[in-house]
């Protein structure tokens, strides 16, 4: 019986090698596994198009999948599977922006590989004679990580050193996000595991930087952010400039951003911003497309802004999806489309964009006609906006929902704790909103305290009253 790798290799020799590499990285370098999944998906669209003599007019993976669907090269089920793999690959590029833990990232990579081989099994009859043969899915292993470490240390291999650095950087970014979230939930400062991971990543990037442009870019980023402890913005920008000139697409996107907003030794230059952002956007770098859209938006060229922001949204960039939803709602550069606006807002929220999460939660709780009213989802969105974004409006919204029983239960302790946190963090305008809510919740608690005899309820009410009694 064939293994899963042999099945994919029989389907396509080139894709079989991509699949093997992607699967080998799942346990130790899941970000690289997911990036290879996206590359596999891109090549698969080429293979599907070639089978029908179809020529794409866009390099964008979203556009390619939709073109295949419109031309009926693939059915709805395959279309959805390709879009799912596209989304998995996007998460691999920036897992910290999707609030993923290391464990969740690995699980995502495992599921993506399993979905990939299932898709190959379904498409097998299109390219090969007959149905896919029986195969056995072999377990994931951890050989790739050990091999990378061996080559990085013993063979001084720059590519291996770069990949080890990327794995450590991803781990550090996710650790940092979790540490920031925990800082507000505990009295003591959380242990900063991210600092050690950042230092290790910086070490490997510095070793590989003289030999590999991609590592040079990451070395520049590490200097800009002080991964090793000290910030050296000038040296960091110089490394990024060199990597951009060497053709590293992420460096082009970052350099374009610096020319858009300015840096330590980089002056604002709209023409150079356009040049580098356009170069990166042409190679499907989603943040470059989004920033190019921002550049055009600032120039009031809404048609071009809409084009690039929608391209970035279709490429899976959550911030672009949120801004596309706003543009569709306002009719900026496009015809107003409230339904499409809601759909993109929901997509951005599901991918972890905090402003979109807050917007969707507010709609679910306060608008009976909102798309997909789901109070449990609304609560999850609000809690994540509080945890990861420290959003005062989200604190206020969730506090009201818990006090009024909108979520199916009344939790005065949770409501009071959120209101206290909101007052500590809120600006003057937000505090004006909080003041009557504070007074109303205090009165609500006092009224129930006067009549209840239930021990558990008394304990909860007294705790809530204590939270509201502390000075600001």
VEXNUDO-441336 format. One record per residue (C-alpha): residue in one letter; x, y, z. Coordinates in steps of 0.5 Angstrom, whole numbers, padded with zeros to 4 digits, always signed. Layout:
<sites>
AXYZ/...
</sites>
This chain:
<sites>
X+0000+0000+0000/X+0002+0007-0002/X+0004+0012+0004/X+0001+0019+0003/X+0008+0022+0001/X+0008+0017-0005/X+0001+0018-0007/X+0002+0026-0008/X+0009+0024-0012/X+0005+0019-0016/X+0000+0025-0017/X+0005+0030-0019/X+0013+0029-0018/X+0014+0036-0016/X+0008+0037-0012/X+0010+0031-0008/X+0017+0034-0006/X+0013+0040-0004/X+0009+0036+0000/X+0014+0032+0003/X+0018+0038+0005/X+0012+0041+0008/X+0010+0035+0012/X+0017+0034+0015/X+0017+0041+0018/X+0010+0040+0022/X+0013+0038+0028/X+0019+0043+0029/X+0018+0049+0024/X+0010+0049+0023/X+0011+0056+0020/X+0015+0053+0015/X+0010+0048+0014/X+0004+0052+0013/X+0008+0057+0008/X+0010+0051+0004/X+0002+0049+0004/X+0001+0056+0001/X+0006+0055-0004/X+0003+0048-0006/X-0004+0051-0007/X-0001+0056-0011/X+0003+0051-0016/X-0004+0046-0016/X-0008+0052-0019/X-0003+0053-0024/X-0003+0045-0025/X-0011+0046-0026/X-0011+0052-0030/X-0006+0048-0035/X-0011+0042-0035/X-0016+0047-0039/X-0011+0051-0043/X-0013+0057-0038/X-0009+0063-0037/X-0009+0067-0031/X-0009+0075-0031/X-0007+0075-0024/X-0002+0072-0019/X-0006+0073-0013/X-0008+0066-0010/X-0015+0068-0009/X-0017+0071-0016/X-0014+0064-0019/X-0018+0060-0014/X-0024+0064-0016/X-0022+0064-0024/X-0022+0056-0023/X-0029+0056-0020/X-0032+0061-0025/X-0029+0057-0031/X-0032+0051-0027/X-0025+0047-0027/X-0027+0046-0020/X-0033+0045-0016/X-0035+0048-0010/X-0032+0043-0005/X-0026+0044-0008/X-0026+0051-0008/X-0027+0052-0001/X-0022+0047+0000/X-0017+0051-0004/X-0019+0057+0000/X-0018+0054+0007/X-0011+0052+0005/X-0010+0059+0003/X-0012+0061+0009/X-0008+0056+0013/X-0002+0059+0009/X-0003+0066+0011/X-0003+0064+0018/X+0003+0061+0017/X+0006+0067+0015/X+0004+0071+0021/X+0002+0067+0027/X+0002+0072+0032/X-0003+0076+0029/X-0008+0071+0029/X-0007+0070+0037/X-0004+0063+0036/X+0000+0059+0041/X+0005+0054+0039/X+0001+0048+0040/X-0005+0051+0036/X+0000+0053+0031/X+0003+0046+0030/X-0005+0043+0030/X-0006+0048+0025/X+0000+0045+0021/X-0002+0038+0022/X-0009+0039+0020/X-0007+0043+0013/X-0003+0037+0011/X-0008+0032+0012/X-0013+0037+0008/X-0008+0037+0003/X-0007+0030+0002/X-0015+0029+0002/X-0015+0034-0004/X-0010+0031-0008/X-0014+0024-0007/X-0020+0028-0010/X-0017+0031-0015/X-0013+0025-0017/X-0018+0022-0023/X-0017+0029-0026/X-0010+0028-0028/X-0009+0021-0027/X-0012+0014-0030/X-0018+0012-0025/X-0019+0013-0018/X-0014+0015-0013/X-0010+0008-0010/X-0011+0006-0003/X-0006+0009+0002/X-0004+0010+0009/X-0002+0017+0012/X+0004+0016+0016/X+0005+0019+0023/X+0009+0026+0023/X+0016+0026+0025/X+0021+0031+0029/X+0027+0029+0024/X+0027+0036+0020/X+0028+0040+0027/X+0034+0035+0029/X+0037+0036+0022/X+0036+0043+0022/X+0039+0044+0028/X+0045+0039+0026/X+0046+0043+0020/X+0046+0050+0023/X+0051+0048+0029/X+0055+0043+0026/X+0056+0045+0018/X+0055+0052+0019/X+0049+0052+0014/X+0046+0059+0013/X+0040+0056+0010/X+0039+0052+0016/X+0041+0058+0021/X+0036+0062+0018/X+0030+0057+0019/X+0032+0056+0026/X+0032+0063+0027/X+0025+0064+0024/X+0022+0058+0028/X+0025+0061+0035/X+0022+0068+0032/X+0015+0065+0031/X+0016+0062+0038/X+0018+0069+0041/X+0013+0073+0038/X+0007+0068+0040/X+0010+0068+0047/X+0010+0075+0048/X+0003+0076+0046/X+0001+0071+0051/X+0005+0075+0056/X+0002+0081+0055/X-0005+0078+0055/X-0003+0075+0062/X+0000+0081+0065/X-0007+0084+0066/X-0010+0078+0069/X-0004+0077+0074/X-0002+0081+0080/X+0005+0079+0079/X+0009+0080+0073/X+0009+0074+0068/X+0016+0070+0067/X+0019+0073+0060/X+0020+0067+0056/X+0020+0071+0050/X+0026+0075+0051/X+0031+0068+0051/X+0027+0066+0045/X+0028+0073+0042/X+0036+0073+0043/X+0037+0066+0041/X+0033+0068+0034/X+0038+0074+0034/X+0044+0070+0034/X+0042+0065+0028/X+0040+0071+0024/X+0046+0075+0025/X+0050+0068+0023/X+0047+0067+0017/X+0046+0075+0015/X+0052+0075+0011/X+0051+0069+0007/X+0043+0070+0006/X+0039+0076+0004/X+0033+0073+0007/X+0037+0072+0014/X+0040+0079+0013/X+0033+0082+0013/X+0031+0078+0019/X+0037+0081+0022/X+0035+0088+0021/X+0029+0087+0024/X+0032+0084+0030/X+0036+0090+0031/X+0031+0095+0030/X+0027+0091+0035/X+0033+0090+0040/X+0032+0082+0040/X+0039+0081+0043/X+0037+0087+0048/X+0040+0093+0045/X+0036+0097+0039/X+0041+0099+0033/X+0036+0102+0029/X+0041+0105+0024/X+0044+0098+0023/X+0037+0095+0022/X+0035+0100+0017/X+0042+0099+0013/X+0041+0091+0013/X+0033+0092+0011/X+0035+0096+0005/X+0041+0092+0003/X+0036+0086+0003/X+0031+0090-0001/X+0036+0091-0006/X+0037+0084-0006/X+0030+0082-0008/X+0027+0080-0001/X+0020+0081-0002/X+0019+0082+0006/X+0024+0087+0006/X+0022+0091+0000/X+0015+0091+0004/X+0018+0094+0010/X+0023+0099+0006/X+0016+0101+0003/X+0013+0102+0009/X+0019+0106+0012/X+0019+0111+0006/X+0011+0112+0008/X+0012+0114+0015/X+0020+0115+0016/X+0025+0112+0020/X+0031+0113+0024/X+0035+0115+0018/X+0030+0114+0012/X+0026+0120+0010/X+0019+0120+0008/X+0019+0119+0000/X+0013+0118-0003/X+0016+0116-0010/X+0020+0111-0006/X+0015+0108-0002/X+0011+0107-0008/X+0016+0104-0012/X+0018+0099-0006/X+0011+0097-0004/X+0009+0096-0011/X+0015+0091-0012/X+0013+0087-0006/X+0005+0088-0008/X+0007+0085-0015/X+0009+0079-0011/X+0003+0078-0007/X+0006+0081-0001/X-0001+0082+0003/X+0002+0088+0008/X+0005+0091+0002/X-0002+0091-0002/X-0005+0094+0004/X+0000+0099+0005/X+0000+0101-0002/X-0008+0102-0001/X-0007+0106+0005/X-0002+0111+0001/X-0007+0112-0005/X-0013+0113+0001/X-0008+0118+0003/X-0008+0121-0003/X-0016+0121-0004/X-0015+0116-0010/X-0020+0111-0007/X-0021+0107-0013/X-0014+0105-0013/X-0014+0104-0005/X-0020+0100-0006/X-0016+0096-0011/X-0010+0094-0007/X-0014+0094+0000/X-0019+0089-0003/X-0013+0085-0006/X-0010+0085+0001/X-0016+0082+0004/X-0017+0077-0001/X-0010+0075+0000/X-0012+0074+0007/X-0009+0080+0011/X-0014+0081+0017/X-0013+0089+0017/X-0014+0090+0010/X-0021+0086+0011/X-0023+0090+0016/X-0021+0097+0012/X-0025+0094+0006/X-0031+0093+0010/X-0031+0100+0012/X-0030+0102+0005/X-0035+0098+0002/X-0040+0101+0008/X-0038+0108+0006/X-0038+0107-0002/X-0031+0109-0002/X-0028+0107-0009/X-0034+0102-0010/X-0041+0102-0010/X-0044+0101-0003/X-0045+0094-0001/X-0047+0093+0006/X-0048+0085+0005/X-0041+0085+0003/X-0038+0090+0008/X-0041+0085+0014/X-0038+0079+0010/X-0031+0082+0010/X-0032+0084+0017/X-0034+0077+0020/X-0028+0075+0016/X-0023+0080+0019/X-0026+0078+0026/X-0026+0071+0025/X-0018+0072+0023/X-0017+0075+0030/X-0017+0083+0027/X-0019+0086+0034/X-0023+0092+0031/X-0027+0087+0027/X-0028+0083+0033/X-0031+0089+0037/X-0035+0091+0031/X-0038+0084+0030/X-0040+0083+0038/X-0043+0090+0038/X-0047+0088+0032/X-0049+0081+0035/X-0051+0084+0042/X-0055+0090+0040/X-0057+0089+0033/X-0063+0084+0032/X-0062+0084+0024/X-0054+0083+0024/X-0051+0077+0020/X-0051+0071+0025/X-0053+0073+0032/X-0049+0069+0036/X-0048+0071+0043/X-0043+0066+0045/X-0039+0068+0039/X-0040+0075+0041/X-0037+0074+0048/X-0031+0070+0045/X-0030+0076+0041/X-0030+0081+0046/X-0026+0077+0051/X-0020+0077+0046/X-0021+0084+0044/X-0020+0086+0052/X-0014+0080+0053/X-0010+0082+0047/X-0012+0089+0045/X-0014+0092+0052/X-0020+0095+0049/X-0024+0100+0053/X-0030+0100+0049/X-0030+0092+0049/X-0029+0092+0057/X-0035+0097+0057/X-0039+0092+0052/X-0038+0086+0056/X-0039+0089+0063/X-0046+0091+0060/X-0048+0084+0057/X-0046+0081+0064/X-0050+0085+0068/X-0056+0085+0064/X-0056+0078+0063/X-0056+0079+0055/X-0051+0073+0055/X-0056+0068+0058/X-0053+0069+0065/X-0052+0075+0070/X-0045+0076+0073/X-0044+0082+0077/X-0037+0080+0079/X-0034+0080+0072/X-0038+0086+0070/X-0035+0090+0076/X-0028+0087+0074/X-0029+0090+0067/X-0032+0096+0069/X-0026+0098+0074/X-0021+0096+0069/X-0024+0100+0064/X-0024+0106+0068/X-0017+0105+0070/X-0015+0105+0062/X-0020+0110+0059/X-0019+0116+0057/X-0024+0122+0059/X-0029+0121+0054/X-0030+0114+0056/X-0030+0115+0063/X-0036+0120+0062/X-0039+0113+0059/X-0037+0109+0065/X-0039+0114+0070/X-0047+0112+0070/X-0046+0105+0068/X-0041+0105+0075/X-0047+0108+0079/X-0052+0104+0076/X-0049+0097+0077/X-0047+0099+0084/X-0055+0101+0085/X-0057+0094+0082/X-0052+0090+0087/X-0054+0094+0093/X-0062+0093+0091/X-0060+0085+0091/X-0056+0085+0097/X-0062+0088+0101/X-0066+0082+0099/X-0062+0076+0098/X-0061+0071+0103/X-0057+0066+0098/X-0050+0065+0101/X-0047+0064+0094/X-0050+0070+0091/X-0049+0074+0097/X-0041+0073+0097/X-0041+0074+0089/X-0045+0081+0091/X-0040+0083+0096/X-0034+0082+0092/X-0037+0086+0086/X-0039+0091+0091/X-0032+0091+0094/X-0029+0092+0086/X-0033+0098+0085/X-0031+0101+0092/X-0024+0102+0091/X-0022+0109+0089/X-0020+0110+0082/
</sites>
